[in-house]
């Protein structure tokens, strides 16, 4: 038996084993040491391969693929610092329970720590973020080698679905020569068997009384949940929930409500409810999380995953498991109706609709984008201001949202968005700083002919810092926080083959412009100081409504 035969059997078994457990897509970054695995993936008849020359962007592109497919997606790179570039995306995947299967090719053991090129310590390099990590043995003639490789796949696949879902890392040391036997496609014979079982609690104590239910990001879409039958419950929903469309019993302007409550109103609100139920991840809204931290009401958390996240406040009780089944046992039908927050939510939405023509800031532009984007499109929101403005100005509740809110960073936003765009008509809303940070994420759109619309708010710097106390220190602000970039993105659009449009007024954001096919780049230039002034004007108008409400 030759080295090539052993190598081929090992890598083909690894790839086919991953396919059998649900991996149908892989993002490969070119390199020499990863040659056998790259060829194995390319030869597999049922695995789609994407080639991305930048490992950092590749990781976030795979993240987007997994977000939209809700299935494990593989990454493959060569040895050395190439592997280290996966760290930002793997950390995001770990926080958001995204099942990335990270395959890092490596030098054999005799070439480690001796000064050989492209050799760093790759074992346990993602240990703080992955659910499982292992290193395969060198391919040899051992009778147990192939069964051992498939056993590692079985172990890793425990974390592809369910309450333990998250990224895994498999380090694969390879000796030269690196070429496998490309004729051995007979080794691809396994059938795909998806596992998506989720355990759920059986000893649930039903809740009696009036409740405030706060729904953060979760895999459960609520498509089949009848909100109307629980009139004793008030539902608050984050913009990242799949199904906010046409829900009459859901509050979505909670950020504006909670930021404007007086202390007396907040105390009265506490007396209106008997308990709070939090579902999924923490919501985006800072003011809502601050309310949750202050309130004395008992809180119950429903988590889909074993690594329970208690932010913003440790709950009194935690249920881990299937959200739908847990809610069936937890909630009791009731005819009692408390409409105070619903009514206020409707008034705020009417106010926004009636006053938008008076505004020219990014909020007004966001309103027009939401209003004129087709419901069939999916919107990917960057961190910082885009997701916050979307939550504030979305009075229509008609669009499905994606975002990277695990670490809440701006890294990899473009790459993740175009991962989503492989399956959905996608619009990315992003600021100039975040776009510049991941500008080469646009490359995959060109290489893979992926359509999508990029809308860039170019306010020449970090707009979100204008709303923080740092803004008061004018001497340091622009250099340390405002960080003006002075960029014209028309050149980047041309570089990556996008049709470029410079928008000069909110009225220019028409249905025709926002819903074009192909690769479209829309740049909106705004002023940070003006944005802050007009944001505060709307806040004051909402404050008057909130202060008039009776809690």
Secondary structure, DSSP 8 states (H G I E B T S, - for coil): --HHHHHHHHHHHHHHHHHHTT--EEEE---STTHHHHHHHHH-TT-EEEE-S-HHHHHHHHHHHHHHH-S-EEEEE-STHHHHTTHHHHHHHHHHT--EEEEEEE--GGGSSS--TT----TTTTTTT-SEEEEE----S-TTHHHHHHHHHHHHHTTSSGGG---EEEEEE--S-----TT-GGG--------------S------S-EEEEE-S-S---TT--GGGBTTEEEEE-TTSS--TT-TTEE--HHHHHHH--HHHHHHHHHH-SEEEEESS--S-HHHHHHHHH--S-EEEEESSSS---TTS--SEEEES-HHHHHHHH---B-----HHHHHHHHHHHHHHHHGGG--SHHHHHHHHHHHS-TTSEEEE-TTHHHHHHHHH--S---EEEE--SS---TTHHHHHHHHTTTS-EEEEEEHHHHHHTGGGGHHHHHTT--EEEEEEE-SS-GGGGGSGGGG-HHHHIIIII------THHHHHHTT-EEEEE-SGGG--HHHHT-SSEEEEEEE--HHHHHHHHHHHHHHHHHHHHHS--
